[in-house]
Structure formats: C-alpha cells, structure tokens
Amino acid sequence: MAERAVPQENTGINTGIQQSNGPYPEATAESLDHEDLHQQGACVHDLCPGPTSSCMTTKELQQHWGAVKHRLKPVKLLFEIPSARIIAQHLSKYVVYQIVLIRSGSYDSKRVSVERRYSDFVHLHQQLLEEFSEELEEVILPRKVLTGNFNPETIWERRLALRDYLAQLYAVRCVRHSRHFLDFFTEPEQRRAHGLLRAGQFGPAVALLETVLELQDKMGGWQSPVLLVPTLCALTVCQRDLEEPETAFTMGQRALPTVRRYGLKRYRGPLLEMMVDLGYQLGRPVAQLQEELVQVRDAERGLVSFRSLKELVVQEFT
C-alpha cells in the first residue's frame, strides 16, 4: 500500500452520548446533562474550598469568586483537520483526513487524533439524519466531488469544509450527546484493538485502547464515566497478560468505582475477581475486595453464568 502525504497547512480551529447495540453501558443525553448541571451548579464550598466570606477581605473575595468562575468555565470540544494523505491500494485510491480533538475550558496538553475517510462522514451523516432530521435541517455535509478528488487544492478545501461540518454537528446538543457521534471517533479503533486482543497481540491493542480512552475522556468521559468502563476493562486484561500487574491494577481501580456506582452488573463480578488476583500478586490488601466478590457471586448464583473479565472483554466488538 502506497501513501502520499498532502502538504499540511495551519487552518486554525473551529468550534462547534444514547445506547447502541454494543458493550457500552447506558449513556443518554439526559445523564450527561445531569452531570453537567451537577458540575456547574455545585456548591461553592465544594468547588473552591477556603475561608468563609464573612472572614475574607474584599480583595480575597474577588480572588475567590474569580477562581470559582474560572473553574465553572464551560468545556467545549474543538476540531482541527490539519492534514490529509492519499492511500493507493491495488484496486482503490482514497484520501484519509487526520482529525484532531481539543478540549477547551481547561488546559489540554494531550494531542489525540484519528483518521477518517469521506465515506465515514457520509455514514455518520446518514445515521444522524435517521434520528435528528429536524435538528440537522441547516447542517449540510460537504458534497461529494466527482472529479479532482486528489488535487491538493480540492483536498485543502475539503479539510476546511469537514472541519466546519464537525463543529456544526457539535453545536447541536442532541447530536453531540448521541451514540453515533461518539462511535464515529472511537468505534473503528475499538474494533481493531479488540481484534488484536483476541489475537493475543496485547501491546498493539494497548496502544489503540489508550487512544480510545483519551478520545472518550475528551468527548464526555469526564461527565459520564460509564463510557470509559469497557475500555478500562480491556486495558486491565491486556496489561495483566503483558505481565504489568501494577498498571493493570491501576486500570481496574479506575473502573471499579463507576461499576459500583452505576450498578454495571455484567462487569462487577469479573472485575472484582481480576482485582483480587492482581492484589494477591502485588501484595495488596484484598480482604474487602474478596468479601465484595463473595457477596456479588452469592447474589448472582443460579441467575447468570460466571465469566472471567477476559472472557467478557473478548466477546465485545465482534
């Protein structure tokens, strides 16, 4: 497969999650909005702990409220398409566009990107129109170019148009919270990662899963952590099989509170079992985890078949 890079150009930045039949727990727009309201309407003492207003000077009060307002600054997702490349295969030739996601409202030092073809944008648009046709009346997908697809000027114009298209989609509240919008950025990498995992290629799988985790975090994981659970569980399995028990335990620790809080029963028993095994290996105290595991297994006995976390993970994204 031959590749030819298209000259890059600084284009600047333009601004602009429902359940599918996949492994993800329920993450509706309503749940995201609830989390968002919870964060933005949180008690001042939770957001900016410190002395009470009665014992603060005018200057200290100004500094205090300035800090609160800064922490309440809304977070938005920004999109760039800084480059594209032409891929020539035996029977086909096409352009892939590099999409960079940046989270505003806070310092975002991690650059994360994916590559998508124009046909991927078409598929996304068709899916969204099926659910949000009225909301997308004024959002137009850049038209298909019949000739000159590989002309540098055409590719440059398409990059700008697709960047603006993503910003317009993100500006529509129901769209940016939809399953389809999230899947556009993460599902291809998730499927490749799980294919590698099933093939026993845990190192390459980890690299893809870490990209997915960063994307999910930027796109709503900080609001609705249930989105991260399948990815964290897959990383736990991969790191364990790579003989990195410390990293695996850390991934499991990150997933477990969300699994408990949201009652994600399919993950709780397998994840606890993995955490107990890793804890023994690392010499960590596991009595509490073990007691919780016994309670979960007793409650499930006769209702569901017991599966290991790895058995659960390898069946996802098939």
C-alpha positions as CSV (number, residue, x, y, z in Angstrom):
1,M,0.0,0.0,0.0
2,A,1.5,3.3,-1.0
3,E,0.9,6.6,0.7
4,R,1.4,10.1,-0.4
5,A,1.2,12.9,2.1
6,V,-0.7,16.1,1.3
7,P,1.1,19.3,2.3
8,Q,0.0,20.5,5.7
9,E,-1.3,23.9,6.4
10,N,-2.3,25.8,9.5
11,T,-6.0,26.1,9.2
12,G,-6.8,27.3,12.8
13,I,-9.5,25.9,15.0
14,N,-13.3,25.9,14.6
15,T,-15.7,25.2,17.4
16,G,-18.6,23.6,17.0
17,I,-23.8,10.3,24.3
18,Q,-27.7,7.1,23.5
19,Q,-27.3,3.4,23.6
20,S,-26.3,1.3,20.6
21,N,-26.0,-2.5,20.3
22,G,-22.5,-2.5,21.8
23,P,-20.7,-3.2,25.0
24,Y,-21.2,0.3,26.4
25,P,-23.5,0.9,29.4
26,E,-26.4,3.3,29.0
27,A,-25.2,6.9,28.5
28,T,-28.0,9.1,27.4
29,A,-28.1,12.8,26.7
30,E,-30.2,13.2,29.9
31,S,-27.5,11.6,32.0
32,L,-24.8,13.8,30.5
33,D,-26.9,16.9,31.1
34,H,-27.5,15.9,34.7
35,E,-23.8,15.5,35.3
36,D,-23.1,18.8,33.5
37,L,-25.7,20.6,35.7
38,H,-24.3,18.9,38.8
39,Q,-20.8,20.3,38.0
40,Q,-21.9,23.8,37.0
41,G,-24.4,24.1,39.9
42,A,-22.1,22.6,42.6
43,C,-21.7,24.3,45.9
44,V,-19.1,27.0,46.0
45,H,-17.5,25.3,49.1
46,D,-17.0,22.1,47.0
47,L,-15.6,24.0,44.0
48,C,-13.3,26.4,45.8
49,P,-12.8,25.4,49.5
50,G,-11.4,28.0,51.7
51,P,-12.4,30.6,54.3
52,T,-16.0,31.7,54.6
53,S,-17.0,35.1,53.1
54,S,-17.5,36.6,56.5
55,C,-13.8,36.4,57.3
56,M,-12.5,37.4,53.8
57,T,-11.3,40.9,52.7
58,T,-12.8,42.5,49.6
59,K,-9.6,41.5,47.6
60,E,-9.8,37.9,48.9
61,L,-13.5,37.7,47.9
62,Q,-12.7,39.0,44.4
63,Q,-9.9,36.4,44.1
64,H,-12.2,33.7,45.5
65,W,-15.0,34.4,43.0
66,G,-12.5,34.7,40.2
67,A,-11.3,31.2,40.9
68,V,-14.8,29.9,41.1
69,K,-15.8,31.5,37.8
70,H,-12.6,30.0,36.2
71,R,-13.4,26.5,37.4
72,L,-17.0,26.8,36.1
73,K,-15.8,27.8,32.6
74,P,-17.8,25.6,30.2
75,V,-15.9,22.9,28.4
76,K,-16.2,22.6,24.6
77,L,-14.7,20.3,22.1
78,L,-12.8,21.8,19.2
79,F,-11.8,20.2,16.0
80,E,-8.9,20.5,13.6
81,I,-8.2,18.7,10.3
82,P,-4.5,19.8,9.9
83,S,-3.5,17.2,7.3
84,A,-4.7,14.5,4.9
85,R,-2.9,11.8,3.0
86,I,-3.7,9.8,-0.1
87,I,-3.7,6.0,0.2
88,A,-3.3,4.0,-3.0
89,Q,-4.1,0.3,-2.9
90,H,-4.2,-2.3,-5.6
91,L,-7.8,-1.6,-6.6
92,S,-8.6,1.6,-4.9
93,K,-7.3,5.1,-4.1
94,Y,-8.7,7.4,-1.4
95,V,-8.0,10.3,0.9
96,V,-7.9,10.0,4.7
97,Y,-8.2,13.1,6.9
98,Q,-6.5,13.5,10.2
99,I,-9.0,14.8,12.8
100,V,-7.5,16.3,16.0
101,L,-9.7,16.8,19.1
102,I,-9.0,19.5,21.6
103,R,-11.0,20.2,24.8
104,S,-11.3,23.9,25.6
105,G,-12.1,25.4,29.0
106,S,-9.1,23.7,30.6
107,Y,-5.5,23.2,29.7
108,D,-5.4,20.3,27.2
109,S,-1.8,19.1,26.6
110,K,-2.6,15.7,25.1
111,R,-2.9,15.7,21.3
112,V,-5.1,12.9,20.1
113,S,-6.2,12.3,16.6
114,V,-7.9,9.7,14.3
115,E,-8.1,9.3,10.6
116,R,-11.3,9.0,8.7
117,R,-12.3,8.8,5.0
118,Y,-15.1,10.9,3.4
119,S,-17.2,7.8,3.3
120,D,-17.1,7.6,7.1
121,F,-18.5,11.2,7.2
122,V,-21.3,10.1,4.8
123,H,-22.2,7.1,7.0
124,L,-22.2,9.3,10.1
125,H,-24.5,11.9,8.4
126,Q,-26.9,9.2,7.3
127,Q,-27.1,7.7,10.8
128,L,-27.7,11.1,12.4
129,L,-30.4,12.1,9.9
130,E,-32.4,9.0,10.8
131,E,-32.7,10.3,14.4
132,F,-32.3,14.0,14.2
133,S,-33.6,15.1,10.7
134,E,-35.3,18.2,12.1
135,E,-32.4,19.3,14.2
136,L,-30.0,18.9,11.2
137,E,-32.0,20.8,8.6
138,E,-29.4,23.5,8.4
139,V,-26.3,21.2,8.7
140,I,-25.1,20.2,5.3
141,L,-22.5,17.6,4.7
142,P,-19.9,18.8,2.2
143,R,-20.9,17.5,-1.2
144,K,-19.1,14.6,-2.9
145,V,-16.5,15.6,-5.5
146,L,-16.8,13.6,-8.7
147,T,-13.5,14.7,-10.3
148,G,-10.2,16.1,-9.0
149,N,-10.5,14.2,-5.7
150,F,-6.8,14.0,-5.3
151,N,-6.0,17.6,-6.3
152,P,-4.2,19.3,-3.4
153,E,-6.5,22.4,-3.6
154,T,-9.6,20.2,-3.6
155,I,-8.3,18.3,-0.5
156,W,-7.4,21.6,1.2
157,E,-11.0,22.8,0.6
158,R,-12.5,19.5,1.8
159,R,-10.4,19.7,5.0
160,L,-11.8,23.1,5.9
161,A,-15.4,22.0,5.0
162,L,-15.3,18.8,7.0
163,R,-13.8,20.7,10.0
164,D,-16.7,23.2,9.9
165,Y,-19.1,20.3,9.5
166,L,-17.9,18.6,12.7
167,A,-18.2,22.0,14.5
168,Q,-21.8,22.4,13.3
169,L,-22.7,18.9,14.4
170,Y,-21.2,19.5,17.8
171,A,-23.2,22.7,18.2
172,V,-26.4,20.6,18.1
173,R,-26.9,19.5,21.6
174,C,-28.7,16.2,20.9
175,V,-26.1,15.2,18.3
176,R,-23.0,15.8,20.4
177,H,-24.6,13.6,23.1
178,S,-25.6,10.9,20.6
179,R,-24.0,7.4,20.4
180,H,-23.4,7.8,16.7
181,F,-21.2,10.9,17.2
182,L,-19.0,9.2,19.8
183,D,-18.8,6.0,17.7
184,F,-17.6,8.0,14.7
185,F,-14.4,8.9,16.6
186,T,-13.9,5.7,18.6
187,E,-15.5,2.6,17.2
188,P,-13.0,1.8,14.4
189,E,-10.1,1.9,16.9
190,Q,-12.1,-0.1,19.4
191,R,-12.8,-2.9,16.9
192,R,-9.2,-3.0,15.8
193,A,-8.0,-3.1,19.4
194,H,-10.3,-5.9,20.3
195,G,-9.3,-7.8,17.2
196,L,-5.7,-7.5,18.3
197,L,-6.6,-8.6,21.9
198,R,-8.4,-11.7,20.6
199,A,-5.3,-12.5,18.5
200,G,-3.1,-12.2,21.6
201,Q,-1.3,-9.0,20.3
202,F,-1.7,-7.2,23.6
203,G,1.0,-4.5,23.0
204,P,-0.6,-3.0,19.9
205,A,-4.0,-3.4,21.4
206,V,-2.9,-1.3,24.4
207,A,-1.7,1.5,22.1
208,L,-5.1,1.7,20.4
209,L,-7.1,1.4,23.6
210,E,-5.1,4.2,25.2
211,T,-6.0,6.4,22.2
212,V,-9.7,5.4,22.6
213,L,-9.6,6.2,26.3
214,E,-8.2,9.7,25.6
215,L,-10.9,10.3,23.0
216,Q,-13.7,9.1,25.2
217,D,-12.4,11.3,28.0
218,K,-12.4,14.3,25.8
219,M,-15.8,13.6,24.4
220,G,-17.7,13.1,27.6
221,G,-15.9,10.6,29.9
222,W,-15.4,13.4,32.4
223,Q,-19.2,13.9,32.5
224,S,-20.4,10.3,32.1
225,P,-17.7,7.9,33.3
226,V,-19.7,4.8,32.2
227,L,-18.4,5.4,28.7
228,L,-14.9,4.5,29.9
229,V,-15.6,1.2,31.6
230,P,-15.4,-1.2,28.6
231,T,-12.1,0.4,27.6
232,L,-10.6,0.4,31.1
233,C,-11.6,-3.3,31.5
234,A,-9.9,-4.1,28.2
235,L,-6.8,-2.3,29.3
236,T,-6.8,-4.2,32.6
237,V,-6.9,-7.5,30.7
238,C,-4.2,-6.5,28.3
239,Q,-1.8,-5.2,30.9
240,R,-2.3,-8.3,33.0
241,D,-1.4,-10.5,30.1
242,L,1.6,-8.3,29.3
243,E,2.7,-9.1,32.9
244,E,2.2,-5.5,34.0
245,P,0.2,-6.1,37.2
246,E,0.7,-2.7,38.7
247,T,-0.7,-0.9,35.6
248,A,-3.5,-3.5,35.3
249,F,-4.5,-2.9,38.9
250,T,-4.5,0.8,38.3
251,M,-6.8,0.5,35.3
252,G,-9.1,-1.8,37.4
253,Q,-9.1,0.7,40.3
254,R,-10.2,3.4,37.9
255,A,-13.1,1.4,36.5
256,L,-14.4,-0.2,39.8
257,P,-16.0,2.9,41.5
258,T,-18.0,3.6,38.3
259,V,-19.1,-0.1,38.0
260,R,-20.3,0.1,41.6
261,R,-22.0,3.5,41.4
262,Y,-23.9,2.8,38.2
263,G,-24.8,-0.9,39.0
264,L,-23.0,-2.3,36.0
265,K,-23.6,-6.0,37.0
266,R,-22.0,-7.6,33.9
267,Y,-18.6,-6.1,34.8
268,R,-18.7,-6.1,38.6
269,G,-18.0,-9.8,39.4
270,P,-15.4,-10.3,36.6
271,L,-13.6,-7.1,37.5
272,L,-13.6,-7.8,41.2
273,E,-12.2,-11.3,40.5
274,M,-9.4,-9.8,38.4
275,M,-8.6,-7.2,41.1
276,V,-8.4,-9.8,43.8
277,D,-5.9,-11.9,41.7
278,L,-3.8,-8.8,40.9
279,G,-3.9,-7.7,44.5
280,Y,-2.6,-11.0,45.7
281,Q,0.2,-10.8,43.1
282,L,1.1,-7.3,44.2
283,G,0.8,-8.0,47.9
284,R,-2.0,-5.5,48.3
285,P,-4.8,-5.9,50.9
286,V,-7.7,-7.6,49.2
287,A,-9.9,-8.8,52.1
288,Q,-12.5,-6.1,51.3
289,L,-12.5,-6.8,47.6
290,Q,-12.7,-10.5,48.3
291,E,-15.7,-10.0,50.6
292,E,-17.5,-7.9,48.0
293,L,-16.8,-10.6,45.3
294,V,-18.3,-13.3,47.5
295,Q,-21.4,-11.1,48.0
296,V,-21.7,-10.5,44.3
297,R,-21.3,-14.2,43.4
298,D,-23.8,-15.3,46.0
299,A,-26.4,-12.8,44.6
300,E,-25.7,-14.0,41.0
301,R,-25.7,-17.7,41.8
302,G,-28.2,-19.5,39.6
303,L,-29.1,-16.3,37.7
304,V,-26.1,-15.9,35.4
305,S,-23.1,-17.9,34.3
306,F,-19.8,-16.8,35.7
307,R,-17.3,-15.4,33.2
308,S,-13.8,-14.0,33.7
309,L,-13.1,-10.4,32.7
310,K,-11.1,-11.6,29.8
311,E,-14.0,-13.8,28.5
312,L,-16.2,-10.8,28.8
313,V,-13.9,-8.4,27.0
314,V,-13.0,-10.7,24.1
315,Q,-16.7,-11.0,23.2
316,E,-17.1,-7.3,22.8
317,F,-16.9,-5.6,19.4
318,T,-17.2,-8.9,17.5
